[in-house]
Amino acid sequence: MAALALAATGALAAVAPRAAAAAPPAVTANPVSVSVDAALNLADIPATGVGVNIPVYDANMNSGATSGLLSTAGINTVRYPGGSHSDVYHWRTGTAENGQYVAPNTGFDAFMGTVRAAGAQPIITANYGSGTPQEAADWVQYANVTKGYGIKYWEIGNEVYGNGEYGATWEYDTHSSKSATTYANNVLQYVSAMKAADPSIRIGAVLATPGYWPDGIVGPGDTQDWNRTVLSIAGTKIDFAIVHAYPTSTSPADLLTKPQAQNPNIAGTVRSLINQYAGSNAPNVGIAVTEANAQAYLDTSPNGLFAPDNYLTWLENGAFNVDWWDLRNGTDCTKVTTVEGATDYNDGGMVSAGASCEPAVNTPFPAYYGIQMISRLGTPGDTLVKAASSSSLLTAHAVRRADGDVDVMLINKDPNNDATVNLSYSGFTPSSATPTVHSYLKNAHGIGTARSGSPTTQTVPAYGITVVQMHPVDAPCRVVYAKSQWSGVTVANLTVVNNGLGQVNGWSLGFTFPGDDGITNTWNASVSQSGPNVTARNVSYNASVPQGGSVQWGFRATWSSSDANPSAFRFNGASCAIG
């Protein structure tokens, strides 16, 4: 088993996964086809989705610039007190054990002032390594009862499996037993004490990242590996499971395959373990990725592309929180290199820490701009929907906005060739107007905005990120068709908007299934089906739809060969736009 490496901050840099690294994709200049299914929901963008770590050794944590950097980047969650420092830090005194440095003015209340000024919320890591359940409960009491901060998310320890249980030690742990069994049983004590102070909080336990050391290893004090031990003991009492993800890579091209190659598998394995061991609590247990970054090409264009792709792929696969490591990191100036025509300082921060070899403090690196592009795509409450690309060198993500707009992010992973992208849509009819396009270009120092291309054709520069924002076509009515699907079952919710039909008193909506869906039950409508043809009519309490108003109804259907979206809807005989 490969040895562990630690970042300068104390954050874990995970070792190579057991599977061989994927080969870099072949370079191609061919046109790319991207299909967007605006009706197929993957996940709602959570209010905690886009986060960052700020450790207590960052002397600029609470400087005047920090809250602006966070809000401008669209950061909505900030993790504190940061990495392995969490297991030596005592919140009441603002001091750390084991000789670890704590910068001035990084105490809890000062931190909360910065987070609130940024419009974000914290996720707090309670001290497991040298703390107690009572110390953690006192923190909850002070934060949420005494101060009224309303902090919802709390972790129990950092990378506790690095406490020596498996032979490698970077995490401070004063418990006489370092086993997963001991940690899990102590988690139960933390949960009990902390929820006695505030029952509304949500508490997470630390898991080893599936496919990375020490996943699958049974420690000397246990009968199962770390994850199975922790979840079998504490799974019925926790609210979320925690993993950290720093994929290794052999080249920039290899790094850019990792979000799709690894994140769905990791998330799926964690979800399977939760379902296996958390019993009836399993549906309530979320997944948080409270540290995420690459291990190389940190301050140059590859990481600028990797960052938004990584966040969005995690969120599409069920994570409710992803926290970049970190806002400012610092570096060893002997490790400066050049990557894709730009200086790489080997600094894991989103912005410069101002080391002697670096740009001025707070200068954004490409990852900062890449993360900022997420807020151009969508915001909390919008819905991530299915997008598929015909090329491994171009990744697409799509969002259906709450107002019916659809936005698409296109990430061109080819460092040498622009991509001509042909876009098609299901469940959405875009206006023919020239869309607003936000672009982050290779080695750029900002994001550009213009009207360019069309809803069906866009050019994405080499190593560039483009977000295309589109409005639905104007029509007398509009239908938002949103579905979830699994194993031959579809659940769809339809919103019909009356744009220009005046006051409607009694309505019908007609459409045809392209596939073999058979409706089995409905809500908020009286529905009849003849073969593929469906007619939904109002019920007594929703017959009236004023101009500018809307009505919602839904159905459950089974299918065997296809549940493709209807391509046309007629509301009281009028043809409707979709999306």
Salt bridges, closest charged atoms under 4 A:
ASP58 OD2 - ARG328 NH1 2.80
GLU97 OE2 - HIS90 NE2 2.65
GLU135 OE2 - HIS90 ND1 2.71
ASP138 OD2 - ARG92 NH2 3.77
GLU155 OE1 - ARG79 NE 2.66
GLU159 OE2 - HIS244 ND1 2.62
ASP173 OD1 - HIS175 ND1 2.59
ASP215 OD2 - ARG18 NH1 3.90
ASP225 OD2 - ARG228 NH1 3.03
ASP239 OD2 - LYS195 NZ 2.77
ASP254 OD1 - LYS258 NZ 3.65
GLU291 OE2 - ARG79 NH1 2.91
GLU291 OE1 - HIS244 ND1 3.70
ASP309 OD1 - HIS397 NE2 2.65
ASP309 OD2 - LYS413 NZ 3.03
GLU316 OE2 - HIS397 ND1 2.67
GLU340 OE1 - LYS442 NZ 2.73
ASP382 OD2 - ARG401 NH1 3.25
ASP405 OD2 - HIS471 ND1 2.86
ASP407 OD2 - ARG401 NE 2.74
ASP563 OD2 - LYS483 NZ 3.65
